[in-house]
Amino acid sequence: QAEVEESGGGLVPPGGSLTVSCSPSGFTFSDRTVSWWRQAPGKEREFLAIIWPNKIAQVRAESVKGRFTISRDNNKDTVYLHMTNLRAEDTANYYCQATLGSQSYFGAGTQVTVSS
């Protein structure tokens, strides 16, 4: 069964940094576009960043530009979201999406809480 799993979430103080990871099970990321999303309670889902198989990457959310970056390690078959200068409003469930054509997989997410 094909699945996507996120990891690396946790509690971080304001101004801190954290990297969350996304890995596949039952398939590989090698030819897939991978995106990061987040959703906070009571808020709309927010599209954060995208990376293509050739490692070209874009951060799309204005709220995180300059603070978040996306990268992938094709040897480890893992995509990362590197988050710096975290704020309380970054508290959310972070999840990834792997896409190839019309086929798309979402993970359940990893919780990031920014609090002192």
Secondary structure as GFF3:
##gff-version 3
##sequence-region A 1 116
A	DSSP	beta_strand	3	7	.	.	.	ID=ss1
A	DSSP	beta_strand	10	12	.	.	.	ID=ss2
A	DSSP	beta_strand	18	25	.	.	.	ID=ss3
A	DSSP	beta_strand	33	39	.	.	.	ID=ss4
A	DSSP	beta_strand	46	51	.	.	.	ID=ss5
A	DSSP	beta_strand	57	59	.	.	.	ID=ss6
A	DSSP	beta_strand	68	73	.	.	.	ID=ss7
A	DSSP	beta_strand	78	83	.	.	.	ID=ss8
A	DSSP	three_ten_helix	88	90	.	.	.	ID=ss9
A	DSSP	beta_strand	92	100	.	.	.	ID=ss10
A	DSSP	beta_strand	103	106	.	.	.	ID=ss11
A	DSSP	beta_strand	110	114	.	.	.	ID=ss12
###
